C-alpha cells in the first residue's frame, strides 16, 4: 500500500485495479499451505466435567513435528496450516503422543492418504494405542499415499473407559488435534525384514509378514522346505515336522536386499490329545489367575486372563517315578485354590480324582512337589492343566473359573532306567491316635516291588500298606524298593510310638459349600500360632500334625476367619482329661460372628492337664448349637489340632542354663547345634532325647563350654516333636522342646 502512493494522482485508479488481484493472490498462497479441508470437525469434550479431569493431548512428536499443547481446555485444534512434517513412504517413522500423566487414555491417528478430505476410519488408520499415558510406536506410509501434497493428520484421544475415538466423533473427556504431513518418494534400496506369527507351530501353518523398509516392489521368499513365494506377506503350511531356515529378498528400482533367519520356524507335529473341555473364566477380576508356572525345566510367564492353551509352545520332559518341584505364581495377594491335573492315560478327559497330581488350597503363589506315576503313558505328549481360582472356586478340571483362570501345558513322560532311591512317609502324628498307620511310598525311579518291615515282626509287599500295631511301643520301620535296575533300603529308626489301645474321637463332618474356615490363629504368652486352610473335603480338616503349645494357668486369644461373609457361630473344645470325648465343661468358646471371630479362653491351673491332647473347632451357619460330633452338618466345617499343655513353671527349669542355645529349632535336617558360653557351667552333660509320650529314644554324652560347641544328631528320628534333656555333672539341668521338620 505504501508503494502505491508513489503513483501520485493515478494511484487511486491503479490501487482499485490491483487490490482484488493482490487479495486473490494472498488467499491462494494461504490455501496452498493448508491441507484439503476436512469433511468433519470433532467438537470439544462432551462431558461437563472434562476440563476439571484434565485429560487431553499434551504433546505430539512425529518427524519435524514436536507440538506441546495444554490438553482438553483447547478443545478441537487445527494446526495443519502451521507446518508440515515430510515423511518418506515405505519407511517406519517414530511417533509419540503424550496424554494425561495420571489417567489412561486411548489414542487413534488417521492420515488422509488419498487427500480427499474424508478420513476412512479403517483404511486410513495409521496408529492406535490403548490404555496408556505415553503412546509410542511407528507409522509407515503405504506406497499408495498421495505424494508431494500436504495431507491432513488427525490425532484423537479419549478416556480408556469411554468409546474408542473415531475420526469424526466428539470425545467425552479428551480432545482432537489436526496436523499436516507431506509424503515423498523413497529412493533407497530396500532393507529386507520379516516376522512370523508362530515361529513355533503345531499346526504347520505360519503367516509371514513383510516388514522391509524403503518400499520394495517385489519379494522372493524361500521357506526352507524347497518351496518359494513372490507374495508380499505369504502364508505357508509345512507338511513335514522339523526346523526351517527362512529367507526373504526384497527388491525395488534402487536395488535389493536379503534377510535370512536361520532355524527360524519349528514345526512340532506332536501335541496332546484334544481336551474334552476348555474352561473359560466367567468374570476375570482383581488379579486372580496365574502369572507364572514352573515345573522342572519349564517356566512360563503370562498375564492373568481366561483360558490359555500353551501345549504347543511350553513343554517339559519328566521321568516316571520321580518327584519334581512345582510353583504357581498367582496374580494377586489374595489367597487362591490351585490344582494341577495330568491326562495320564492320554484320552483327552482329565479325571478329577485319579489324575489330580497337586492341590494347594487357600494359598498365595503355592510351591510344592508332584510325583509322576509309573502308569502314565510314555513318550507321548500329555496334557497338564493348571486351574487357580478364588478360595472355594473351580475345583474340577472342566469347571469354569469364576475370577481366576486355567492354563494347559505339555508333559512327555520318559521311562526310568535307574535303580530306586527308597523313601516313605506316613500319616503318623505324635500323640495322636493313628493306628492303623497308613504308609506312603515316596521312592524315586519307579520301583516295581516293595518290601516293608514294620518293626514288630510283620512285613508287607504292598506299595502303600496300612498296618495295625497290636502292642504299645516304639518301632523302627524299613522299606526296600526294587526295580529291574537294582534296589535300595530306607530305614527310619524309632520312627513311631504307639499306645494300644488309643483314644478314638467322634467324627464330625459337614457340607461346607457356604461356610468354611480359612485361618485359625491362637496367640498368648510366647505363642503366635496360625494355620491357613480351604474348604476341606466332607467338611472336615485333619490338622493334627500342627501342634498348639499352651501352658496351664494362662489365657489365650483365638481368631478364626471364614471363606464367606455369612453370619456364623464358632465353637472350640479341648479334651483336657484326654478321655476321647469333648464334654460340656471342655467347651472354651461359642461365639457368633461374620467373616472373622474372636474369643479368649483360659487353661485351668491343674498339673493333671499336662500332656498332649486334641482341640476341635466347629464353625456353622446361623446356629448356636454347640455339638462336636454332628455328622454331615449343613453349612458347617470342623478342624482338629494337636495341643500340648505344659506346666507354667516348665520354663523355669529350662532356664537353669540360661546361656544355653540349641539351634536351629525347628531343624529341617535333624542336626542341632549346642552352645554354652557360660564358663561357670562348662563341663560334661548327659543328653537324653524323649518322644512326646516320654519314651527314651537317644542318649549321649557331650562336652560343652565357651570353646566347646557341640552337635546333636537327630537325623534318625522322623518328623515330630521331641524333648531334649541335658544334665551336668554339677547337677545343672536344662530341658528344651525341639521340632524335627
URHU-V835569 format. One line per field, one symbol per residue. ss: DSSP state (@ for helix, = for strand, . for the rest). psi: psi as a letter, one per 30 degrees, with the letter a starting at -180 (. if undefined). burial: I if it has 24 or more other C-alpha atoms within 12 Angstrom, else O. A space follows every 10 residues. Layout:
# URHU-V835569
ss=???
psi=???
burial=???
This chain:
# URHU-V835569
ss=..@@@@@@@@ @@@@@@@@@@ @@@@@@@@@@ @@........ .........@ @@@...==== ==..====.. .@@@..==.. ....====.. .========. ....====== =......... ....====== ==.======= .........= =========. .......... .....===== ====...... =..===...= =...====== ..=....=== ==.....==. ....===... .========= ==..====== =======... .......... .........= =====..=== =......==. ....=====. ..======== .....===== ==........ .....===== ===...==== =......... ========== .......... ....====== ====...... =..===.... ......==== =..=....== ===.....== .....==... ..======== ===..===== ========.. .........= =.....==== ====..==== ==....@@@= ========== =...====== ==.....=== ====...... ...@@@==== ===..===== ==....@@@. ========== =......... ..==.===== ======...@ @@@@@@@..= ===...=... ======..@@ @.======== =....===== =====..=.= ===......= ========.. ..======== .
psi=eeefffgbff eeeeefefee eeeeeeeeee effllkkkfl jkllkfkfge efegaakfkk kjbfkijkag bfffakkjgf fflkkkkklg kkkkkkjkak ffkklkkkkl kieghgfkkj fefgjfkkkk hlejjlalkk klffkklhkj kkkkkkllkf flkkklfglk lefblkkkak kkklkkglll jklllkfifj kfffkkjkkk gklhilflkj kjgfggllkg leilkkjkfk kakkkkkkjk kaffalkkkk jkhekkjjfj llkkkfljkk keikkggkak fkkkjbfkkk kllkbakkjg fefjlkklkk flkkkkkjjl glfkllkklk lkieghgfjj kfefgjfkkj khlkillalk kjkffkkkgk kkkkkkkkll kgbkglfgkj kefblkkklk kkklkkglll jkllalgkkk glijjlkjkk kgklhilflk jkjgfggllk gleilkkjkf kklkkkkkkj kkaffalkkk kjkhelklkk llkjlkljll jhffklkfkk kklajhkikk kklajkkggk jjhffkkkjl kkglklkkkk klflglklkk kklkieghgg ljleggjeki kkabekkkll lkklikfffk akakkkkkkl khkgjjjfgk khkkhlkkkk lkkjklkfge feefgeiffk kklljljfgf kkkkkjfjef gkakkkkkkl lfggkkelkl kkkklegill kkjgffklka klkkkkklfg fkkkkkkkkj .
burial=OOOOOOOOOO OOOOOOOOOO OOOOOOOOOO OOIIIIIIOO IIIIIOOOOI OOOIIIIIII IIIOIOIOII IIIIIIIIII IOIIIIIIII IIIOIIIIII OOIIIIIIII IIIIIOIIII IOOIIIIIII IIIIIIOOII IIIOIIIOII IIIIIIIIII OIOIIIIIII IIIIIIIIII IIIIIIOOII IIIIIIOIII IIIIIIIIOI IIIIIIIIII IIIIIOOOIO OIIIIIIIOO OOIIOIIIII IIOOOIIIII IOOIIIIIII IIIOIOOIII IOOIOOIIII IIIIIIOIOI OIIIIIIIII IIIIIIIIII IIIIOIIIII IIOIIIIIII IIIIIIOIII IIOOIIIIII IIIIIIIOOI IIIIOIIIII IIIIIIIIII IIIIIIIIII IIIIIIIIII IIIIIIOIII IIIIIIIIII IIIIIIIOIO IIIIIIIIII IIIIIIOOOI IOIIIIIIIO OOIIIIIIII IIIOOOIIII IIIIIIIIIO OOOOIOIIII IIIIIIIIII IIIIOOOOIO IIIIIIOIII IIIIIIIIII IIOIOIIIII IIIIOIIIII IIIIIIIIOI IIOOOIIIII IIIIIIIIII IIIIOOOOII IIIIIIIIII IOOOIIIIII OOIIIIIIII IIIIIIIIOO OOOIOIIOOI IIIOIOIOOI IIIIIIOOOO IIIIIIIIII IIIIIOIIOO OIIIIOOOII IIIIIIIIII IIIIIIIIOO OIIIIIIIII O
